[in-house]
Amino acid sequence: MNPGMRVLLIDDHPLFREGLKGLLLGLEPSVQVEQAGSIDMALSLQGQAFDLVLMDLNMPGSQGMEALLRTKALFEAAAVVVVSGDESPSTIQSAIQHGAAGYVPKTTDPSVTIQALRLVLAQGTYLPPEALRQPGATETASAPAAAAAAPSWPKELS
C-alpha cells in the first residue's frame, strides 16, 4: 500500500466497514479511508480521487451488477474491488466481466485479503478459489477438481 493512498469503503454494515478500515490502517497508517453506507451516500464523494474502492454488491437501493456499474461510473480512476458474502462462481465471474478489479469473499482470511488488494494495486486482478468452481457443482463434486487445480496456483501472490 502506498502512503497517502485514498480508499473508499461502501458497505451497509458499519461494523464490517470499521473492520476493513482497521485492516487497511494496520497495513499502512497513512492511508486515508472514507466510508459510505450505500452508493447513494457515496454520491456525495463523487469528484474526489480514490485509488481503491471496496464495495459490497448487495446493499439497500442498489443490487448486484447495477451497484458495481454505478460505483465504477462514480469513481472512474479507482480500482473497484467487490467484497461480498456471495461466493457463487457465476456472481464472481460476472463481477469481473463488469469491470471489477477483484472479488474478495467476506469469509476470506485477512492476510489473503491484503495480498488480494496488493495484487489489485499492482494492476492485477484477484479472483478467489471459489471462482474456479463450475456453476451448479456441489461442494463434494467440485472438491477433487479444486484440489487438483490447487498445486498449480501460488498460495501467496506478490
ABEGO torsion letter per residue (X at the ends): XBBGBBBBBBBABAAAAAAAAAAAAAABAABBBBBBABAAAAAAABGBBBABBBBBABBBGBBEAAAAAAAAAABAABBBBBBBABABAAAAAAAAAAGBABBBBAABBAAAAAAAAAAAAAGBBBBBAAAABBBGBBAAAAAAAAAAAAAABBABBX
